[in-house]
Each structure stands twice: as C-alpha cells, then as structure tokens.
Amino acid sequence: MSSPRHVFYISDRTGLTAENIGEALLNQFGNLSFKRHTHPFVDTPEKARAVVEKVNRSRQENGQRPIAFVSVVNDEIREIIKQADAFHINFFETFLGLLEKELNTEAVAAEQGHHSIGNTKRYDARMEAVNFSLNHDDGISDKNLQEADVILMGVSRSGKTPTCLYLALQYGIRAANYPLIPDDLESSDLPRMVKPYKDKLFGLTIQPERLQAIRQERRPNSTYAKIDTCRSEVADAQSMFRRHGIPFANTTDKSVEELAVHILQACKLKRRF
C-alpha cells in the first residue's frame, strides 16, 4: 500500500475555512489516504517561512509533493507560502478574482477573518447559544426552556449533546436536550418537563447495535450496555415519537454536520447570525 499523501491546511486565522473546503474536496477520493497537518494563525512572514520549511521537509521525507490548501488574505504572506514545494490550492486567489469581476469592484481585504471575534453580534449570538445548550444539557433545568429553538429527545448516548453544541456554535441555535429514562419510556405521555413545548421537540434514534457499542465503552458489561436494554429503549423511544407525532432522525450513519442540517430543515430553523 502506498504511503499517505501529506496535506497541509494553512491559514492566517483559525483554518476552519481551509479545512472545511479542503476536506469536502478530499472526500471525493475515498480510495486514497491522506495525512493532515493544520497550521492556523500563520499571520507573519516568520511563521510563513517556518511552515514552508515543514512543507518542504515533508516533500523530501515522503517523496511525494504535498497538497497545500491555503486561506491567507495577506499578499506578502501568501507569496512566501507559494515558495513551498507543494501543489497549492489558494482559496482567495481562486475565487476572489471571479467575484471581483462579477461584482464589478475590487475586494478590500479585511483584517478580521471569517471566524474572528471582530463581528461582535455574530460572536455573541454563538456564545449565547452555546451557554444555553450547556445550561439545558440532559434535562439539567427547565429554566427559560421556553426560549429554546429546538429540544432534542433521545435515549442516553444517542448523540443529543454534540448535536446541540454544534447547532449552537455553528448556527447560533438555542438547542436544549432531554434524556429519555426508563420511567419516561414506560409512560404513554410525554415527559413533564418538555410536554409544554411539544412543537419544539425533535427525536434522535440510533441502531441498537451501535448504541450497545457506545454504551459498552462507557459502562462495560453493565445492564445499561446490554443489547436487550438498547433494543428495548430504542423501540420504546421510537414508539413515543410516533405516538405524539414528533419528527425524528436516526443518528447511526449521520455525521453531526449532516444531522444538524437535517434538524434545521425539518424544524424550519434559521441561522441566528
């Protein structure tokens, strides 16, 4: 088997833009393997030259030309990075000229990047949503629960917490979650805490075998992790969702990104920033 191709994500900010677009492109080559290196905050010539050295060293040691996904605004730093012995995909150079032509105006480089705290309103919306999700994780409290945009329900370890936090951080959505315990699953009614907010409920389910594997890592050889327990809880949760007309999604084969978008669409939610 050939050695993995080295991939460098280089950015003068967090690197999230370069990673997101780069990963979307690399995912089209599932038959190949890649070794990833992320270098955020490359915002001085010195840092740029240090990254160039790392890229060139990788070229020499690996024998293959690395791939460099570059998201850098500053022209001087970008020119230094171009000196690296790599196949370069520079997002600003690739797309900025096309946008300038379409908009019939020259771009004015912003010192603050897309993921910077510079946009105070967007940052505040995200942090407010994250705090809300943390304060309403696993049914901790029903205080201000009426302010939730969505309330995720599901059995333990079905993916509620990471999905809530992703919705909050990425979209500014106030997402709470409620864990369905055996008492809830044995009842024909909705849990008391979330019943007043039925229109905000969204269910998460999961294949029992996958749930069993996750629980086994958390509490090995416990009743909680037995396959029969998992099958029973998942079946009861799905029955509750259907009985009360609560939309739900299976998390087994969905990434948190896919699941979040599915919830946004199903619940008709909009990004807050």
C-alpha positions in Angstrom: 0.0 0.0 0.0 1.4 3.4 -0.9 2.2 5.9 1.8 -0.5 8.6 2.5 -0.3 11.9 0.7 0.5 14.8 3.1 -2.0 17.6 3.1 -1.4 21.0 4.7 -4.1 23.4 5.8 -2.6 26.8 6.1 -4.5 29.9 7.3 -3.9 33.3 8.8 -7.0 32.7 11.0 -8.4 29.5 12.6 -8.0 27.3 9.5 -11.6 26.2 9.6 -12.4 27.5 6.1 -9.4 25.8 4.6 -10.2 22.6 6.4 -13.9 22.5 5.6 -13.4 23.1 1.8 -10.3 21.0 1.6 -12.0 18.1 3.3 -15.0 18.3 1.0 -12.7 18.0 -1.9 -10.5 15.2 -0.5 -13.6 13.2 0.4 -14.1 12.7 -3.3 -11.0 10.5 -3.3 -12.1 7.7 -0.9 -9.6 5.3 -2.4 -6.6 7.3 -1.3 -5.2 8.0 2.2 -4.0 11.4 3.5 -2.0 12.6 6.4 -3.2 16.0 7.5 -1.3 18.9 9.0 -3.2 22.1 10.1 -1.3 25.4 10.6 -3.6 28.2 11.8 -2.7 31.8 12.6 0.1 32.0 10.0 0.0 35.8 10.1 3.6 36.9 10.0 6.4 36.3 7.4 8.3 34.4 10.1 5.5 32.0 10.6 5.0 31.6 6.9 8.7 30.7 6.3 8.5 28.2 9.2 5.5 26.5 7.5 7.3 26.5 4.2 10.2 24.6 5.8 7.8 22.0 7.2 6.1 21.5 3.8 9.5 21.1 2.1 10.7 18.7 4.7 7.6 16.6 4.2 8.3 16.6 0.4 11.8 15.3 1.0 10.9 12.7 3.6 7.7 11.4 1.9 8.8 11.6 -1.7 5.5 12.9 -2.9 4.5 16.5 -3.4 2.3 17.7 -0.6 -1.1 19.4 -1.2 -1.5 22.8 0.4 -4.9 24.3 1.0 -4.3 27.9 1.7 -6.6 30.5 3.2 -4.5 33.6 3.6 -5.5 37.2 2.9 -2.2 39.0 3.2 -0.4 39.1 -0.2 3.2 39.1 1.3 2.5 36.0 3.4 0.7 34.3 0.6 3.8 34.9 -1.7 6.1 33.3 0.9 3.9 30.3 1.2 3.9 29.9 -2.6 7.6 29.1 -2.3 6.8 25.8 -0.7 7.3 22.7 -2.9 3.6 21.7 -2.9 0.5 21.6 -5.1 -1.2 24.8 -4.0 -5.0 25.5 -3.8 -5.4 29.1 -2.7 -9.0 29.9 -2.0 -8.6 33.7 -2.1 -6.7 33.7 -5.4 -9.0 31.1 -6.9 -12.3 32.8 -6.1 -11.6 36.4 -5.3 -10.9 37.5 -8.9 -14.1 35.8 -10.1 -16.1 37.7 -7.5 -14.5 41.0 -8.3 -15.4 40.6 -11.9 -19.0 39.6 -11.1 -19.4 42.4 -8.6 -17.6 44.9 -10.7 -15.5 46.1 -7.8 -12.2 45.4 -6.2 -12.1 43.4 -2.9 -11.0 45.3 0.2 -9.0 42.9 2.4 -10.4 42.7 5.9 -8.0 42.4 8.8 -10.6 40.3 10.7 -11.2 36.8 9.3 -14.5 34.9 8.9 -14.1 33.2 12.3 -12.8 36.3 14.1 -14.4 37.8 17.2 -14.4 41.0 15.1 -18.1 40.6 14.2 -19.3 41.1 17.8 -23.0 40.4 17.1 -22.3 37.0 15.5 -19.9 36.0 18.2 -22.3 37.0 20.9 -25.1 35.0 19.3 -22.9 31.9 19.1 -21.7 32.2 22.7 -25.2 32.8 24.0 -26.5 29.8 22.2 -23.6 27.6 23.5 -24.2 28.7 27.1 -27.9 28.0 26.6 -27.2 24.5 25.4 -24.8 23.8 28.2 -27.3 25.0 30.8 -30.0 22.8 29.3 -27.9 19.7 28.7 -29.5 16.3 29.6 -32.5 17.9 31.2 -30.4 19.8 33.8 -33.0 22.6 34.2 -36.3 23.7 32.7 -35.5 27.4 33.5 -36.1 29.5 30.4 -36.7 26.3 28.4 -39.4 28.3 26.5 -36.6 30.2 24.8 -35.3 27.1 23.1 -35.4 26.9 19.4 -35.4 23.1 19.5 -35.4 20.4 22.2 -33.7 17.1 21.2 -35.1 14.0 22.9 -33.5 10.5 22.8 -32.2 7.7 24.9 -28.8 8.0 26.6 -25.8 8.2 24.2 -27.9 8.7 21.0 -26.0 11.9 20.1 -28.0 14.7 21.8 -25.2 16.7 23.4 -22.8 17.0 20.5 -25.6 17.8 18.1 -26.9 20.6 20.4 -23.5 22.1 20.8 -22.8 22.0 17.0 -26.2 23.7 16.3 -25.3 26.4 18.9 -21.7 27.0 17.8 -22.2 26.8 14.0 -25.7 28.3 13.7 -26.4 30.2 16.9 -29.4 27.9 17.6 -30.6 27.6 21.2 -30.8 23.8 21.4 -31.7 22.0 24.6 -31.8 18.3 25.1 -33.7 15.8 27.3 -32.6 12.2 28.0 -35.4 9.6 27.9 -35.1 7.5 31.0 -36.9 4.2 31.7 -39.8 6.0 33.6 -40.4 8.2 30.6 -40.3 5.3 28.2 -42.8 3.3 30.3 -45.3 6.2 30.2 -47.8 6.8 27.4 -47.4 10.6 27.9 -44.6 13.0 27.1 -42.1 13.8 29.9 -43.5 16.5 32.2 -40.5 18.9 31.6 -40.9 19.0 27.8 -44.6 18.4 27.4 -45.4 22.2 27.2 -43.0 22.6 24.3 -44.2 19.7 22.0 -43.9 21.9 18.9 -40.2 22.3 19.6 -39.4 18.6 20.1 -37.2 16.6 17.8 -36.3 13.0 18.4 -33.0 11.2 17.9 -32.8 7.4 17.5 -30.0 5.0 16.8 -29.4 1.4 15.8 -29.4 -0.7 19.0 -26.1 -2.4 17.9 -24.4 0.9 17.6 -25.9 2.1 20.9 -24.7 -1.0 22.6 -21.1 -0.5 21.3 -21.1 3.1 22.6 -22.5 2.2 26.0 -20.1 -0.7 26.4 -17.2 1.7 26.2 -18.8 3.9 28.8 -20.0 1.2 31.2 -18.6 -2.2 30.3 -20.7 -5.3 31.0 -23.5 -3.3 32.6 -27.2 -3.8 32.2 -27.2 -0.3 30.7 -25.0 -1.6 27.9 -26.7 -4.9 27.2 -28.1 -5.3 23.7 -31.6 -6.2 25.0 -31.7 -3.0 27.0 -30.6 -1.0 24.0 -33.2 -2.6 21.7 -36.0 -2.1 24.2 -35.1 1.6 24.9 -34.8 2.4 21.2 -38.1 0.7 20.3 -39.9 2.5 23.2 -38.4 5.9 22.2 -39.5 5.5 18.6 -43.0 4.4 19.7 -43.2 7.6 21.8 -42.1 9.8 18.8 -44.7 8.2 16.5 -47.4 8.3 19.1 -47.0 12.0 19.7 -46.2 13.0 16.1 -42.6 14.1 17.0 -40.2 14.1 14.0 -37.1 12.1 14.5 -33.9 11.1 12.8 -31.5 8.1 13.0 -28.0 9.2 14.1 -26.3 5.9 13.3 -24.9 6.8 9.9 -25.1 10.6 10.1 -22.3 13.0 11.0 -23.1 15.7 13.4 -22.9 18.2 10.5 -25.4 16.2 8.4 -27.7 15.8 11.5 -27.6 19.5 12.3 -28.7 20.5 8.8 -31.4 17.8 8.8 -32.8 19.3 12.0 -32.6 22.8 10.7 -34.7 21.8 7.7 -37.1 19.6 9.5 -37.8 22.2 12.2 -37.7 25.2 9.8 -35.0 26.9 11.8 -32.7 29.6 10.5 -29.2 30.6 11.4 -29.2 33.3 14.0 -26.2 35.2 12.6 
